[in-house]
């Protein structure tokens, strides 16, 4: 069955911007920055 919901495809920049909004939230910041630091080191 084909869904009738059609939306414009999202660009990579859109998802990057959404992720940046999540990083700016204090409650989620540690769950983003800590794994990122672990992966870099």
Rosetta silent file (secondary structure, phi, psi, omega in degrees, C-alpha in Angstrom):
SEQUENCE: XXXXXXXXXXXXXXXXXXXXXXXXXXXXXXXXXXXXXXXXX
SCORE:     score description
SCORE:     0.000 S_00000001
   1 L     0.000  132.719 -178.405    0.000    0.000    0.000 S_00000001
   2 L   -92.615  132.069  178.992    1.385    3.391   -0.962 S_00000001
   3 L   -74.744  141.430  179.044    1.186    6.169    1.571 S_00000001
   4 L   -87.009   -4.024  179.464   -0.532    9.331    0.433 S_00000001
   5 L   -76.802  114.764  178.115    1.727   11.425    2.670 S_00000001
   6 L  -121.327  132.259  177.501    4.142   13.295    0.461 S_00000001
   7 L  -137.213  160.008  178.538    6.683   15.749    1.757 S_00000001
   8 L   -68.484  139.399  178.284    9.666   17.513    0.342 S_00000001
   9 L   -64.242  142.240 -178.610   12.899   15.603    0.884 S_00000001
  10 L   -87.574  145.033  178.732   15.015   16.991    3.687 S_00000001
  11 L   -89.980  164.772  177.870   18.544   18.113    3.055 S_00000001
  12 H   -62.175  -34.919  179.346   21.570   17.177    5.112 S_00000001
  13 H   -64.380  -36.766  178.374   21.825   20.751    6.339 S_00000001
  14 H   -60.332  -46.777 -179.610   18.282   20.548    7.736 S_00000001
  15 H   -67.602  -34.956  175.742   19.170   17.494    9.817 S_00000001
  16 H   -62.237  -43.103  179.714   22.427   19.130   10.936 S_00000001
  17 H   -65.255  -39.674  177.936   20.457   22.171   12.113 S_00000001
  18 H   -64.247  -40.879  177.417   17.977   19.963   13.973 S_00000001
  19 H   -64.418  -38.552  179.280   20.840   18.166   15.691 S_00000001
  20 H   -64.495  -35.319  176.473   22.425   21.466   16.654 S_00000001
  21 H   -64.354  -37.691  178.144   19.129   22.489   18.305 S_00000001
  22 H   -66.393  -40.186  179.777   19.240   19.287   20.357 S_00000001
  23 H   -62.964  -31.852 -177.696   22.818   19.974   21.465 S_00000001
  24 L   -75.423  -10.497  177.818   21.752   23.398   22.691 S_00000001
  25 L   -84.965  126.104 -173.612   19.227   21.853   25.105 S_00000001
  26 H   -58.837  -37.607 -177.159   20.838   21.389   28.532 S_00000001
  27 H   -70.365  -26.396 -176.440   19.209   18.032   29.339 S_00000001
  28 H   -99.671  -18.721 -174.217   20.325   16.364   26.125 S_00000001
  29 H   -53.679  -45.379 -176.986   23.731   18.020   25.775 S_00000001
  30 H   -66.988  -28.622  179.283   25.598   15.494   27.943 S_00000001
  31 H   -77.982  -11.959  177.404   24.144   12.576   25.971 S_00000001
  32 H  -101.478  -47.443 -175.164   25.492   14.094   22.760 S_00000001
  33 H   -70.901  -42.506 -178.087   28.819   15.589   23.810 S_00000001
  34 H   -61.231  -51.162  176.375   30.034   12.702   25.984 S_00000001
  35 H   -62.052  -33.956  177.813   29.685    9.985   23.291 S_00000001
  36 H   -63.972  -43.237  177.763   31.182   12.378   20.754 S_00000001
  37 H   -65.358  -38.357  178.451   34.237   12.918   22.959 S_00000001
  38 H   -63.685  -40.678 -179.885   34.583    9.171   23.533 S_00000001
  39 H   -70.011  -34.147 -179.433   34.549    8.542   19.785 S_00000001
  40 H   -72.859  -42.389 -178.716   37.093   11.274   19.072 S_00000001
  41 L   -80.552    0.000    0.000   39.549   10.151   21.768 S_00000001
